[in-house]
């Protein structure tokens, strides 16, 4: 893990950045998301914190598997929202697929992310890649 920044005071804008390029970085992304919500003031609902960690894990995993093998996670919070933005080098938009109910090939993640977020956007960039932004009410 590198480039993680968590402000020490609640008066500074709440922001965290994590860069990842391995399966180990998914662990660090989850840990950063948990630390991020733990340091917010006022503290968010525990269910929101759990949901954020789950969505961050899924978006980071998808970026590694389908988005070019690396990601940048940006976490931010405002008075009414918490946002997780994951950028990767692939321009291909995420797409749902039929979940595999019998094997271990997945297919559940994108559907889950869509259901758990209040707002979900996909924007081009940086560079040739894309950013998936998941927003939650605080």
C-alpha angles and dihedrals in degrees: 000000000000141000096032112160124181118173116235096215132056092226093068119080108273107244138149129181125195126178119203139184105159140049088259088064090065088065090050092048090053091046091049091050091051093046090047094055092041090058098047117111118237090032115239123237110283090239090058091051091051092046092050091051091049094048093045090051092051095045092047091048092049091049091053095044102037107011106064104286101280140065146185116219119202119188121190139165136200132180094284106017146050117205134195116192120186119190125192135172097251120095091203112114118232114258135191120241133189108281116243104238095180106039141036101260096106124211096168101095105078092045089051093049090051092052097045100049128079091211129009124188134175117203132178118255173009090169113319093339135080142240123225110203121196117190128194132189110248 
